[in-house]
Amino acid sequence: MTRYDESDLRRAAAAGIHAPSMYNSQPWRFRLRDGAIEVLSDPGRQLSVADSGGWAMRLACGAATFNARLALAWAGTPADVLLLPDSDTPEVIARLTPGRQRPPTYAERDLYAAVERRHSNREPFWPDPVPADVRMRLIEAARAEGAWLDLLVGMTALSGFSEIAHSADRVLRRDTRYQAELITWTETEAAPDGIPVTAGAPLGEPQDLIPQRFGHRRRAPGRDYEPEPLVGVLGTAGDRRLDQVLAGQALQHVLLAATDAGLASSLISQPIEVPAARDQLRRSLGRTGFPQIAFRIGYGRPGTSTPRRDVTDVLAVPE
């Protein structure tokens, strides 16, 4: 019987740590147990105010799981994946057991090559439109992981989204505890986590359609945000813990497909964090499911990388 070993664990974790997470909090761990690789949430890194229910943590761990899957497939032993395998240990997000050995597909090679190149880009994008075939590729990437992706096109849809996003942003800015927690994760220049100034956004201006939460510096002349950004809203049929992990895998599949296609992206979570705004967004989409995350997509300069903890810091000792 094939078993994963220590080198497989490190390979999976090295890819997993490049997943996106709220405030770059990196709330994951990885361990080898009985020949399987487990992706675990790290409750000590759960955001106590912004993510009191654990939604963002599970989304991040789902994204890390997708990266780990790619790393194992690239090495020739793709994983059979079981999500939330044990109700008695909710911190175990995924268990990856060795599947049939085979060479990686071209798609797996391309997505794996994009893992370390994917960075959130909070700068203005160029006005070049995203071609229809690339948009369809992103929609199919979400669908492959059991999620749906709506791409908002046209000023009517964008204006509605903008109103919801700005309204949610204002609600969050009025919460002093929320703002205090945000500051602790955005003023950490020498830390291996958080959002440094170099990866932040220019200060917001009244004409911006999308609220920028990590604005640190003045905008360069002539660098306004695109007037009609391409906004994606990714969601799932349900809103259980499992659905949130599925959404994380789908999010990472979409973001890596976008990176492979030469696109930049940045996440927009304010409309999801405020329950009333999330419900308003769902109704505006005409969906019966649940929006799990939104993001802006377009062409632009490569994003600036955010710090990452060392692989040795995220390896958990087996029970």
Rosetta silent file (secondary structure, phi, psi, omega in degrees, C-alpha in Angstrom):
SEQUENCE: MTRYDESDLRRAAAAGIHAPSMYNSQPWRFRLRDGAIEVLSDPGRQLSVADSGGWAMRLACGAATFNARLALAWAGTPADVLLLPDSDTPEVIARLTPGRQRPPTYAERDLYAAVERRHSNREPFWPDPVPADVRMRLIEAARAEGAWLDLLVGMTALSGFSEIAHSADRVLRRDTRYQAELITWTETEAAPDGIPVTAGAPLGEPQDLIPQRFGHRRRAPGRDYEPEPLVGVLGTAGDRRLDQVLAGQALQHVLLAATDAGLASSLISQPIEVPAARDQLRRSLGRTGFPQIAFRIGYGRPGTSTPRRDVTDVLAVPE
SCORE:     score description
SCORE:     0.000 S_00000001
   1 L     0.000  129.146  179.916    0.000    0.000    0.000 S_00000001
   2 L   -70.707  138.374  178.367    1.381    3.392   -1.018 S_00000001
   3 L  -131.921  144.676  170.567    1.988    5.860    1.796 S_00000001
   4 L   -74.036  151.019  179.189    3.031    9.468    1.781 S_00000001
   5 L  -122.240 -171.940 -175.270    6.314   10.181    3.554 S_00000001
   6 H   -61.466  -36.465  179.432    8.078   13.127    5.142 S_00000001
   7 H   -67.875  -36.119  175.784    9.261   14.507    1.808 S_00000001
   8 H   -64.922  -41.653  179.189    5.676   14.449    0.486 S_00000001
   9 H   -59.414  -47.312 -178.648    4.490   16.271    3.606 S_00000001
  10 H   -65.788  -37.534  178.182    7.061   19.023    3.169 S_00000001
  11 H   -63.719  -44.930 -179.899    6.262   19.355   -0.537 S_00000001
  12 H   -65.217  -42.432 -179.734    2.535   19.670    0.202 S_00000001
  13 H   -67.911  -37.143  179.951    3.107   22.145    3.033 S_00000001
  14 H   -62.662  -33.093  175.195    5.530   24.235    0.946 S_00000001
  15 H   -80.699  -39.380 -177.003    2.777   24.711   -1.616 S_00000001
  16 H   -60.016  -35.947 -175.893    0.011   25.052    0.956 S_00000001
  17 L   -68.896  -11.258  178.666    1.578   28.039    2.698 S_00000001
  18 L   -89.784    7.070  177.160    1.221   30.105   -0.495 S_00000001
  19 L   -72.222  156.655  175.495   -2.580   30.058   -0.271 S_00000001
  20 L   -78.489  152.053  175.396   -4.416   33.318    0.428 S_00000001
  21 L  -151.348  153.374 -178.426   -5.845   34.010    3.877 S_00000001
  22 H   -60.098  126.564 -176.849   -7.656   36.905    5.510 S_00000001
  23 H    59.938   16.271 -175.403   -5.074   39.501    6.648 S_00000001
  24 H    55.157   43.948 -178.303   -2.448   36.923    5.618 S_00000001
  25 L   -79.299  -18.698  174.815   -3.065   35.232    8.962 S_00000001
  26 L    53.501   59.442 -172.238   -2.030   31.799    7.569 S_00000001
  27 L   -87.544   55.478 -176.306   -4.338   29.731    9.831 S_00000001
  28 E  -138.065  159.359  172.454   -3.160   26.258    8.781 S_00000001
  29 E  -142.442  163.268 -179.002   -0.975   23.361    9.804 S_00000001
  30 E  -137.413  141.736  177.334    0.057   20.125    8.073 S_00000001
  31 E  -147.906  158.504  175.696    0.918   16.728    9.474 S_00000001
  32 E  -102.874  125.555 -178.069    1.685   13.184    8.396 S_00000001
  33 E  -143.343  117.571  178.426   -0.522   10.567   10.030 S_00000001
  34 L    53.821   41.212  176.539   -0.703    6.850    9.120 S_00000001
  35 L    79.000    4.167  177.508    0.702    7.506    5.663 S_00000001
  36 E  -115.199  152.762  176.056   -1.806   10.290    4.912 S_00000001
  37 E  -101.058  128.535  179.385   -1.259   14.052    4.874 S_00000001
  38 E  -112.216  137.107  172.426   -3.715   16.088    6.904 S_00000001
  39 E  -100.873  123.680 -176.632   -4.456   19.786    6.531 S_00000001
  40 E  -118.893  147.727  170.568   -5.499   21.254    9.864 S_00000001
  41 E   -77.988  155.908  178.234   -6.865   24.623   10.879 S_00000001
  42 L  -117.021   92.442 -176.209   -4.911   26.566   13.476 S_00000001
  43 H   -56.770  -25.742  178.191   -7.470   28.078   15.905 S_00000001
  44 H   -66.703  -15.501  178.793   -4.721   30.158   17.482 S_00000001
  45 H  -109.558    8.356  175.268   -4.547   32.124   14.233 S_00000001
  46 L   -71.872  134.891 -179.637   -8.276   32.566   13.786 S_00000001
  47 L   -73.616  116.442 -170.831   -9.237   36.245   13.705 S_00000001
  48 L   -70.017  -27.810 -179.357  -11.306   36.706   16.860 S_00000001
  49 L  -100.136  -56.429 -175.089  -13.279   39.730   15.606 S_00000001
  50 L   -69.266  -24.061 -175.721  -13.308   39.602   11.803 S_00000001
  51 L  -137.115   51.965 -176.336  -13.750   35.821   11.698 S_00000001
  52 L   -63.257  -26.365 -179.813  -15.418   34.817   14.949 S_00000001
  53 L   -91.256   -8.497  177.011  -17.322   32.013   13.200 S_00000001
  54 L    87.539    5.604 -179.932  -14.298   30.540   11.399 S_00000001
  55 H   -57.747  -50.867 -176.241  -15.575   31.104    7.838 S_00000001
  56 H   -66.764  -34.519  177.844  -12.374   32.803    6.620 S_00000001
  57 H   -63.467  -44.857 -179.984  -10.185   30.215    8.368 S_00000001
  58 H   -68.596  -36.017  176.224  -11.962   27.348    6.618 S_00000001
  59 H   -61.151  -45.931 -179.783  -11.803   29.186    3.291 S_00000001
  60 H   -63.756  -42.397  179.860   -8.042   29.636    3.706 S_00000001
  61 H   -67.450  -32.930  173.941   -7.520   26.003    4.698 S_00000001
  62 H   -64.152  -41.501  177.348   -9.522   24.899    1.671 S_00000001
  63 H   -64.174  -40.583  177.919   -7.232   26.992   -0.544 S_00000001
  64 H   -64.638  -36.335  177.231   -4.172   25.487    1.160 S_00000001
  65 H   -62.029  -42.323  179.840   -5.621   22.017    0.549 S_00000001
  66 H   -62.797  -42.240  177.683   -5.915   22.731   -3.167 S_00000001
  67 H   -61.879  -41.998  178.862   -2.265   23.810   -3.307 S_00000001
  68 H   -62.924  -40.909  176.575   -1.211   20.666   -1.447 S_00000001
  69 H   -57.576  -44.786 -179.776   -3.204   18.551   -3.897 S_00000001
  70 H   -62.332  -42.544 -178.822   -1.387   20.172   -6.811 S_00000001
  71 H   -62.021  -41.627 -179.826    2.023   19.564   -5.248 S_00000001
  72 H   -70.066  -38.147  177.055    1.292   15.877   -4.717 S_00000001
  73 H   -65.890  -41.534  179.303   -0.121   15.467   -8.228 S_00000001
  74 H   -59.892  -35.225 -179.253    2.924   17.231   -9.686 S_00000001
  75 L   -80.369   -4.103  173.572    5.160   14.712   -7.869 S_00000001
  76 L   102.617   -1.447  177.253    3.281   11.812   -9.450 S_00000001
  77 L  -129.407   80.901 -179.931    1.071   10.595   -6.587 S_00000001
  78 L   -63.048  155.987 -173.806   -2.203   12.547   -6.622 S_00000001
  79 E   -98.319  145.795  162.150   -4.303   12.418   -3.512 S_00000001
  80 E   -87.826  127.268 -168.812   -7.717   11.043   -2.779 S_00000001
  81 E  -108.916  129.209  172.949   -9.276   13.829   -0.729 S_00000001
  82 E  -120.951  117.281 -178.631  -11.657   13.499    2.201 S_00000001
  83 E   -90.800  141.285 -179.070  -12.868   16.816    3.610 S_00000001
  84 L    44.857   61.151 -170.073  -13.768   17.196    7.288 S_00000001
  85 L   -71.919  -18.432 -173.183  -13.156   13.470    7.820 S_00000001
  86 L  -139.078  113.155 -178.907  -13.830   13.321   11.572 S_00000001
  87 L   -64.945  -22.137 -179.926  -16.632   15.176   13.347 S_00000001
  88 L   -80.167  -15.442  178.206  -14.838   14.661   16.678 S_00000001
  89 L  -129.082   78.292 -174.788  -11.774   16.586   15.456 S_00000001
  90 L   -64.368  -15.656  179.000  -13.129   19.620   13.583 S_00000001
  91 L   -73.468  -15.478  175.913   -9.642   21.080   13.191 S_00000001
  92 E   -80.810  107.676 -176.356   -8.860   18.382   10.593 S_00000001
  93 E   -83.283  -40.449 -177.444   -9.928   20.103    7.386 S_00000001
  94 E  -151.375  145.461  172.906   -8.762   17.508    4.858 S_00000001
  95 E  -119.092  121.940 -177.378   -7.110   14.100    4.760 S_00000001
  96 E  -107.586  112.916  178.704   -5.071   13.361    1.633 S_00000001
  97 E  -109.317  147.341 -175.637   -4.365    9.691    1.000 S_00000001
  98 E   -62.053  130.996  174.316   -2.217    8.444   -1.889 S_00000001
  99 L   -97.429 -163.578  179.307   -4.131    7.640   -5.052 S_00000001
 100 L   -68.640  131.712  179.998   -2.994    5.809   -8.162 S_00000001
 101 L   -69.166  140.145  179.473    0.414    6.993   -9.319 S_00000001
 102 L  -166.477  159.985  175.428    0.473    8.764  -12.674 S_00000001
 103 L   -68.842  152.083  177.499    2.245   11.658  -14.402 S_00000001
 104 L   -68.069  149.315  175.147    0.707   15.086  -13.770 S_00000001
 105 L   -74.274  165.434  176.752   -1.619   16.474  -16.398 S_00000001
 106 H   -60.591  -39.492 -179.747   -0.667   19.591  -18.354 S_00000001
 107 H   -63.661  -42.280  179.125   -3.278   21.541  -16.378 S_00000001
 108 H   -64.242  -39.679  177.495   -1.828   20.380  -13.054 S_00000001
 109 H   -61.292  -46.184 -177.175    1.670   21.368  -14.179 S_00000001
 110 H   -65.252  -44.166 -179.479    0.502   24.831  -15.217 S_00000001
 111 H   -67.006  -39.714  179.202   -1.481   25.474  -12.030 S_00000001
 112 H   -64.378  -37.630  178.059    1.336   24.215   -9.808 S_00000001
 113 H   -65.316  -22.275 -178.891    3.767   26.533  -11.586 S_00000001
 114 H   -87.244   -9.981 -173.464    1.435   29.424  -10.729 S_00000001
 115 H   -56.551  -49.542 -176.766    1.331   28.697   -6.967 S_00000001
 116 H   -83.117   -9.371  178.284    4.306   30.884   -6.029 S_00000001
 117 H   -92.667  -11.494 -178.746    3.460   33.525   -8.659 S_00000001
 118 L   -81.562  119.174  175.764   -0.021   34.206   -7.302 S_00000001
 119 L  -137.655  145.605  173.205   -0.101   37.329   -5.166 S_00000001
 120 E   -65.866  132.088  179.341   -2.937   39.692   -4.333 S_00000001
 121 L  -114.740  104.940 -176.252   -2.554   42.850   -6.413 S_00000001
 122 L   -94.528    7.929  177.470   -4.290   45.784   -4.713 S_00000001
 123 L   -82.725  164.502  171.684   -3.047   48.316   -7.270 S_00000001
 124 L   -60.262  143.636  176.208   -5.190   49.697  -10.127 S_00000001
 125 L   -94.320  168.259  175.085   -5.391   47.339  -13.106 S_00000001
 126 L   -78.124  158.863 -176.202   -5.067   48.223  -16.762 S_00000001
 127 L   -78.668   -0.660 -177.802   -8.302   48.808  -18.723 S_00000001
 128 L   -59.641  130.465 -179.818   -7.757   45.846  -21.084 S_00000001
 129 L   -73.393  151.428  176.265  -10.825   43.554  -21.046 S_00000001
 130 L   -83.554  123.264 -176.124  -10.537   39.915  -20.021 S_00000001
 131 L   -59.547  155.218 -177.107  -11.341   37.733  -23.075 S_00000001
 132 H   -61.816  -37.376 -178.302  -14.466   35.582  -23.063 S_00000001
 133 H   -68.849  -31.811  177.161  -12.544   32.297  -23.258 S_00000001
 134 H   -71.787  -40.437  177.230  -10.508   33.214  -20.176 S_00000001
 135 H   -59.366  -42.683  179.536  -13.667   34.159  -18.285 S_00000001
 136 H   -64.462  -35.794  177.660  -15.152   30.781  -19.160 S_00000001
 137 H   -62.017  -39.337  179.128  -12.009   29.059  -17.919 S_00000001
 138 H   -67.754  -40.931  177.905  -12.415   30.742  -14.533 S_00000001
 139 H   -61.800  -42.594  179.741  -16.078   29.741  -14.329 S_00000001
 140 H   -67.623  -33.173  178.176  -15.162   26.144  -15.142 S_00000001
 141 H   -62.671  -42.343  177.302  -12.401   26.166  -12.494 S_00000001
 142 H   -65.974  -42.452 -178.283  -14.950   27.032   -9.804 S_00000001
 143 H   -63.533  -34.721 -179.148  -17.400   24.464  -11.110 S_00000001
 144 H   -63.177  -22.463 -179.134  -14.731   21.731  -11.019 S_00000001
 145 L  -104.994   13.196  175.977  -14.514   22.190   -7.223 S_00000001
 146 L    83.993   22.201 -179.933  -18.260   22.177   -6.592 S_00000001
 147 L  -124.041  175.888  174.456  -18.777   25.955   -6.504 S_00000001
 148 E  -124.211  153.439 -179.873  -20.219   28.618   -8.784 S_00000001
 149 E  -133.646  120.818  173.397  -18.685   31.840  -10.072 S_00000001
 150 E  -104.259  127.046  176.364  -20.639   34.847  -11.306 S_00000001
 151 E  -102.040  121.255 -175.325  -18.667   37.479  -13.216 S_00000001
 152 E   -86.969  120.892 -177.357  -20.251   40.914  -12.979 S_00000001
 153 L  -127.351  137.097  178.394  -20.173   42.796  -16.261 S_00000001
 154 L    97.011  149.979 -173.450  -21.689   46.191  -17.034 S_00000001
 155 H   -68.702  -26.670  179.143  -22.239   49.266  -14.911 S_00000001
 156 H   -63.993  -50.359  179.658  -25.652   48.226  -13.625 S_00000001
 157 H   -66.358  -41.252 -177.855  -24.262   45.080  -11.959 S_00000001
 158 H   -68.449  -39.022  179.184  -21.046   46.809  -10.885 S_00000001
 159 H   -64.291  -39.586  177.292  -22.833   49.805   -9.390 S_00000001
 160 H   -63.745  -43.573  178.397  -25.053   47.482   -7.352 S_00000001
 161 H   -64.398  -42.536 -179.609  -22.047   45.545   -6.098 S_00000001
 162 H   -58.427  -43.523 -179.634  -20.187   48.773   -5.346 S_00000001
 163 H   -62.756  -42.334  179.654  -23.041   50.066   -3.212 S_00000001
 164 H   -65.878  -44.329 -177.650  -23.185   46.814   -1.225 S_00000001
 165 H   -65.249  -43.475 -179.823  -19.396   46.678   -0.769 S_00000001
 166 H   -67.796  -37.590  178.082  -19.098   50.295    0.371 S_00000001
 167 H   -62.689  -44.808  178.131  -22.034   49.912    2.737 S_00000001
 168 H   -63.568  -40.694 -179.924  -20.422   46.826    4.317 S_00000001
 169 H   -61.510  -40.218  178.933  -17.082   48.621    4.529 S_00000001
 170 H   -65.291  -39.086  177.321  -18.674   51.523    6.414 S_00000001
 171 H   -60.711  -45.222 -177.853  -20.256   49.104    8.898 S_00000001
 172 H   -68.210  -36.048 -179.215  -16.890   47.460    9.557 S_00000001
 173 H   -68.923  -22.923  178.800  -15.058   50.772    9.905 S_00000001
 174 L   -79.910  -10.807 -178.285  -17.449   51.837   12.665 S_00000001
 175 L   -90.418  108.449 -175.943  -16.461   48.794   14.761 S_00000001
 176 H   -65.850  -34.933  178.249  -13.518   49.858   16.935 S_00000001
 177 H   -66.811  -39.821  177.717  -12.622   46.270   17.871 S_00000001
 178 H   -61.091  -47.382 -178.398  -12.582   45.315   14.196 S_00000001
 179 H   -65.515  -37.421  178.617  -10.312   48.234   13.343 S_00000001
 180 H   -64.207  -41.680  178.539   -7.955   47.478   16.213 S_00000001
 181 H   -65.763  -41.147  178.852   -7.565   43.879   15.040 S_00000001
 182 H   -58.737  -43.857 -178.207   -6.998   45.042   11.471 S_00000001
 183 H   -61.734  -38.072 -178.183   -4.212   47.369   12.568 S_00000001
 184 H   -65.450  -21.581 -179.303   -2.382   44.569   14.374 S_00000001
 185 H  -101.120   -1.704 -177.166   -2.180   42.632   11.080 S_00000001
 186 H  -121.677    7.078  175.988   -1.220   45.542    8.835 S_00000001
 187 L  -127.522   55.972 -172.242    1.646   47.156   10.747 S_00000001
 188 L  -131.528   61.941 -173.574    3.978   44.168   10.856 S_00000001
 189 L   -59.155  -36.191 -175.842    6.906   44.975    8.562 S_00000001
 190 L   -99.244    4.934 -175.679    9.303   42.436   10.069 S_00000001
 191 L   -86.305  157.626  177.355    6.745   39.695   10.766 S_00000001
 192 L   -85.719   13.178  179.650    6.330   36.448    8.761 S_00000001
 193 L  -149.458 -175.142 -179.376    2.599   37.150    8.383 S_00000001
 194 L    80.503 -179.541 -177.474    0.184   40.060    8.015 S_00000001
 195 L  -110.880  104.656  177.571   -0.039   42.697    5.251 S_00000001
 196 L   -72.732  163.895 -179.828    3.059   44.917    4.985 S_00000001
 197 H   -57.218  -36.681 -177.080    2.851   48.417    3.535 S_00000001
 198 H   -63.688  -22.483 -179.949    4.575   47.238    0.367 S_00000001
 199 H  -104.502    6.889 -178.687    1.666   44.898   -0.396 S_00000001
 200 L   -81.656 -172.331 -178.011   -1.066   47.371    0.535 S_00000001
 201 E  -109.504  159.359  170.001   -3.271   49.517   -1.658 S_00000001
 202 E   -63.606  155.872  177.567   -3.187   53.218   -2.463 S_00000001
 203 L   -58.742  139.504 -178.664   -5.455   55.319   -0.268 S_00000001
 204 L   -67.565  153.473  176.272   -9.064   55.202   -1.437 S_00000001
 205 L  -128.531  157.339 -172.734  -10.706   58.085   -3.274 S_00000001
 206 L   -56.485  -30.049 -175.435  -14.419   58.957   -3.578 S_00000001
 207 L   -82.012   -6.309 -176.771  -14.684   57.816   -7.206 S_00000001
 208 L   -68.300  131.629  178.534  -13.407   54.273   -6.514 S_00000001
 209 L   -72.782  -33.878 -174.463  -16.019   51.583   -7.199 S_00000001
 210 L  -111.446  127.742  177.820  -14.384   49.063   -4.846 S_00000001
 211 L   -68.649  136.918  179.081  -13.444   49.928   -1.223 S_00000001
 212 L  -105.804  117.632 -175.015   -9.773   49.349   -0.427 S_00000001
 213 L   -84.041  -26.827 -173.640   -9.199   48.103    3.114 S_00000001
 214 L  -108.149   42.484  179.205   -5.392   48.107    3.130 S_00000001
 215 E   -74.864  123.892 -176.884   -4.755   51.656    1.906 S_00000001
 216 E  -123.650  -22.251 -168.340   -1.393   52.923    3.186 S_00000001
 217 E  -141.924  163.479  178.722    0.006   55.481    0.754 S_00000001
 218 L   -67.517  148.995 -179.454   -0.877   58.245   -1.651 S_00000001
 219 L   -78.918  138.745  176.897   -1.840   57.233   -5.169 S_00000001
 220 L   -67.684  145.196  179.155    0.629   57.872   -7.966 S_00000001
 221 L   -55.057  135.610  178.967   -0.534   60.489  -10.526 S_00000001
 222 L    76.191   11.725 -177.429   -2.601   58.928  -13.297 S_00000001
 223 L  -111.377   52.767  174.598   -3.098   55.651  -11.413 S_00000001
 224 L   -72.240  153.667  174.461   -6.855   55.645  -10.909 S_00000001
 225 L   -69.452  153.738 -177.442   -8.629   52.329  -10.535 S_00000001
 226 L   -60.220  136.646 -176.080  -10.303   50.938  -13.624 S_00000001
 227 L   -69.642  -25.665  178.582  -13.781   52.472  -14.112 S_00000001
 228 L  -131.213   76.226 -179.170  -15.363   49.100  -14.982 S_00000001
 229 L   -68.391  154.381  171.580  -13.481   46.363  -13.100 S_00000001
 230 E   -88.148  116.023 -178.005  -14.244   42.712  -13.662 S_00000001
 231 E  -111.543  131.483  175.552  -15.636   41.461  -10.354 S_00000001
 232 E  -109.601  140.322  174.155  -16.182   37.810   -9.552 S_00000001
 233 E  -120.817  118.201 -177.823  -18.458   36.474   -6.821 S_00000001
 234 E  -104.841  136.152 -178.423  -17.803   32.850   -5.859 S_00000001
 235 E  -148.268  178.666 -178.154  -20.363   30.860   -3.916 S_00000001
 236 E  -134.992  163.365 -178.406  -21.700   27.459   -2.947 S_00000001
 237 L   -65.700  -37.046 -179.746  -25.098   25.797   -2.755 S_00000001
 238 L  -119.095 -174.509 -179.810  -24.961   25.618    1.055 S_00000001
 239 L  -136.038   33.466  175.090  -23.212   27.394    3.900 S_00000001
 240 L   -79.443  173.153  175.716  -22.048   24.540    6.104 S_00000001
 241 H   -56.188  -41.046  178.986  -18.445   24.143    7.207 S_00000001
 242 H   -61.200  -42.356  179.878  -17.953   21.724    4.308 S_00000001
 243 H   -61.291  -37.608 -178.942  -19.264   24.283    1.815 S_00000001
 244 H   -68.987  -36.217  175.456  -16.771   26.847    3.090 S_00000001
 245 H   -67.361  -43.149  175.888  -13.865   24.412    2.621 S_00000001
 246 H   -57.880  -41.700  179.661  -15.132   23.623   -0.889 S_00000001
 247 H   -63.046  -36.986  177.785  -15.279   27.347   -1.590 S_00000001
 248 H   -63.887  -42.178  176.738  -11.647   27.704   -0.502 S_00000001
 249 H   -63.634  -43.645  179.887  -10.542   25.006   -2.937 S_00000001
 250 H   -63.949  -41.703  178.734  -12.591   26.594   -5.709 S_00000001
 251 H   -57.665  -47.631 -177.569  -11.209   30.044   -4.926 S_00000001
 252 H   -67.421  -36.646  176.345   -7.628   28.840   -5.221 S_00000001
 253 H   -60.468  -44.111  179.871   -8.356   26.947   -8.446 S_00000001
 254 H   -65.395  -46.267 -177.304   -9.824   30.133   -9.929 S_00000001
 255 H   -64.648  -38.187  178.627   -6.986   32.369   -8.715 S_00000001
 256 H   -70.967  -36.941  175.712   -4.309   30.018  -10.049 S_00000001
 257 H   -63.904  -38.640  177.115   -6.108   29.735  -13.388 S_00000001
 258 H   -64.578  -44.541  178.757   -6.224   33.530  -13.505 S_00000001
 259 H   -61.499  -43.825  179.002   -2.507   33.756  -12.683 S_00000001
 260 H   -61.828  -29.956  179.592   -1.671   31.189  -15.358 S_00000001
 261 L   -86.401    5.029  178.176   -3.654   33.310  -17.849 S_00000001
 262 L    84.912   16.960 -178.335   -1.594   36.394  -16.974 S_00000001
 263 L   -97.273  154.100  171.634   -4.263   38.043  -14.815 S_00000001
 264 E  -103.621  162.180 -178.572   -3.932   39.816  -11.496 S_00000001
 265 E  -154.815  155.739  171.642   -6.482   39.533   -8.699 S_00000001
 266 E  -149.110  144.346 -173.669   -7.361   40.856   -5.262 S_00000001
 267 E   -84.739  149.314  178.143   -9.947   39.639   -2.775 S_00000001
 268 E  -130.013  103.757 -174.338  -12.992   41.611   -1.600 S_00000001
 269 L  -108.544   -9.940 -176.117  -14.467   40.149    1.581 S_00000001
 270 H   -54.645  -43.688 -179.331  -16.383   43.055    3.153 S_00000001
 271 H   -66.359  -16.182  177.966  -19.734   42.116    1.519 S_00000001
 272 H   -90.398  -32.117 -175.772  -19.358   38.589    2.952 S_00000001
 273 H   -70.856  -27.834 -179.297  -18.332   39.669    6.446 S_00000001
 274 L   -99.983  112.548 -173.401  -21.504   41.706    7.064 S_00000001
 275 H   -53.360  -42.809 -179.063  -24.550   39.358    7.108 S_00000001
 276 H   -64.829  -39.005  178.788  -27.030   41.935    5.790 S_00000001
 277 H   -67.956  -38.499  179.378  -24.695   42.853    2.934 S_00000001
 278 H   -63.584  -42.518  178.614  -24.128   39.202    2.092 S_00000001
 279 H   -65.875  -38.499  177.190  -27.850   38.568    1.876 S_00000001
 280 H   -64.240  -39.513  177.464  -28.281   41.667   -0.275 S_00000001
 281 H   -64.510  -43.174  178.685  -25.499   40.437   -2.574 S_00000001
 282 H   -59.214  -44.842 -179.010  -27.116   37.016   -2.866 S_00000001
 283 H   -68.113  -33.917  179.075  -30.440   38.562   -3.819 S_00000001
 284 H   -67.668  -27.868  178.477  -28.804   40.893   -6.337 S_00000001
 285 H   -83.139  -14.901 -175.800  -27.262   37.867   -8.069 S_00000001
 286 L    71.100   28.139 -176.980  -30.562   36.005   -8.160 S_00000001
 287 L  -100.155  147.325  172.793  -28.865   33.037   -6.503 S_00000001
 288 L   -91.517  -13.568 -179.825  -30.363   30.529   -4.085 S_00000001
 289 L   -86.111 -159.526 -172.112  -26.874   29.651   -2.814 S_00000001
 290 E  -125.711  119.791  172.429  -24.467   31.579   -0.623 S_00000001
 291 E   -61.721  136.012 -179.113  -21.722   33.982   -1.755 S_00000001
 292 E  -113.820  -24.792  179.222  -18.468   33.000   -0.030 S_00000001
 293 E  -168.476  153.573  173.760  -15.941   35.531   -1.403 S_00000001
 294 E  -126.451  159.636  179.240  -15.619   38.213   -4.083 S_00000001
 295 E  -157.231  159.243  178.254  -12.573   39.397   -5.994 S_00000001
 296 E  -104.673  136.420 -175.679  -11.396   41.827   -8.642 S_00000001
 297 E  -129.460  142.515  176.377   -9.682   40.426  -11.752 S_00000001
 298 E   176.537 -176.399  177.745   -7.774   42.153  -14.527 S_00000001
 299 L   -93.169  137.399 -179.769   -4.478   42.781  -16.215 S_00000001
 300 L  -172.000 -179.624  176.405   -1.791   44.581  -14.257 S_00000001
 301 L   -66.464  152.117  179.534    1.710   44.465  -12.915 S_00000001
 302 L   -55.999  140.778  179.318    2.560   41.372  -10.831 S_00000001
 303 L   -68.257  162.469  177.907    1.364   41.710   -7.267 S_00000001
 304 L   -88.650  132.077 -178.039    3.763   42.137   -4.368 S_00000001
 305 L   -69.032  147.416  172.960    4.307   39.012   -2.313 S_00000001
 306 L  -100.721  156.248 -176.496    3.320   38.965    1.337 S_00000001
 307 L   -64.373  155.338  177.635    5.547   37.230    3.924 S_00000001
 308 L  -132.777  143.190  174.417    5.133   33.554    4.657 S_00000001
 309 L   -67.402  154.252  177.564    6.031   31.474    7.688 S_00000001
 310 L   -67.709  149.770 -179.559    8.718   28.861    7.201 S_00000001
 311 H   -55.113  -38.478 -178.119    7.525   25.372    6.349 S_00000001
 312 H   -63.352  -23.642 -179.079    8.930   24.043    9.611 S_00000001
 313 H   -78.322  -14.655 -176.381    6.619   26.390   11.523 S_00000001
 314 H  -110.328    4.961  178.122    3.464   24.862   10.036 S_00000001
 315 E   -88.169  124.083 -179.482    4.271   21.166   10.494 S_00000001
 316 L   -96.339  147.451  177.953    2.252   19.629   13.308 S_00000001
 317 L   -77.357  131.539  178.769    3.390   16.650   15.366 S_00000001
 318 L   -58.884  149.891  178.505    1.158   13.578   14.780 S_00000001
 319 L   -69.908    0.000    0.000   -1.111   12.606   17.644 S_00000001
